[in-house]
């Protein structure tokens, strides 16, 4: 992108010291008449994408934009895209068209992984004003402010994805106006694993760790603003520190976050580790998590296949037996831990016997839920050359079988908690009356309970009365105790 010097209106400079005006009458009029530009964000894909969207929202809000919900009209819609499968590509294009249909007079800006991989194709869509790849995402606010005054947009994705411009987004380290009950902190970006089916290293670059001082500073800000749970995320979270030569790996990040204390004395009350590759699951990390009650009893450990032959073709760096040892290590040291896994079906050349290996491994391991994906060919990845394609019908059959197994495991795990008291962090938007609220236990069970809205963003004890595949239902312990006492008193 061609560099341009901002032109600051002298009349506005006195009272708007941080507003930089670029040529464009409409933008100038917005400032002169005190009108805020409106922006909304639509996100497809992983937890990291959602985390980056949250950071971008804070950047825009800090710059004076009104960040509105996806249903509200806006001057600009930012679509943060995913490209992990062909279906996600299609979902992104559909969302782009819907965004323009909802705001015909607004501009649609596309960023994220699909923008990095196919910028020219997206720029050719009539709905798109500008395409900003991952390598330029950190400058999205300034690009939108300057570029969208042009009659036509363009592609801005030319930076080296492994260069300095591709570092993780640096969020604003300042108090937030509204806290999220459960906030996400990015610790790492990129990946060096180069699984043969995966396009992520191409669109996210090599593995880069965020400095631990930045991670701690953002965590302190979120905690000071009222967030009760912090979740760590990245493309390959467990790889943190490898490029920095830092000792301790992701366990060092856990320790640093657990030491955070705000000036008012607030600390991290819950810390959740999102997806960790099997290589990151070490006895030391598991022991650390087992000893610290503030670390959630929740691990997501991608499996992909239970066949050693398929794992080798995938360039996954473990065997089925080694994976099983990691899962058993967690289950033995952390009772009632939720343990999830990603499983892929239909990898090129996968035989019925190899698929049965996966089914049998999943059946015998103490996994509590599955994310099942069918192999999706990605141009430029080696997997396409590693065996004959599996038919769509066969992939559908295998997906269905694994999902049924995963549903059974999830139900069994939820039913285990019926009759027990669990601690739930309630979420939602405040209302004036008691309502059915939903929240999450530390071991990843979604619980519904009737409670007043002033209990939102608090930890509550809930007696679990019933459970299904989708979660559990219960009553607040204090209300149950009161009902029990009333019933007993009437009998006497």
Helices and strands as residue ranges (DSSP letters): H 10-13, H 25-32, E 38-43, H 47-62, E 66-67, E 76-81, H 86-102, E 107-112, H 113-117, H 119-123, E 130-133, G 134-139, H 140-147, E 155-156, G 164-166, E 182-186, E 188-189, H 200-204, E 208-209, H 212-224, E 229-233, G 237-239, H 250-258, E 270-273, G 278-280, H 283-291, E 298-300, H 308-314, H 320-333, E 338-345, H 352-364, E 369-374, G 382-385, H 392-415, E 421-427, E 435-440, E 446-451, G 453-455, E 459-468, E 471-476, H 477-491
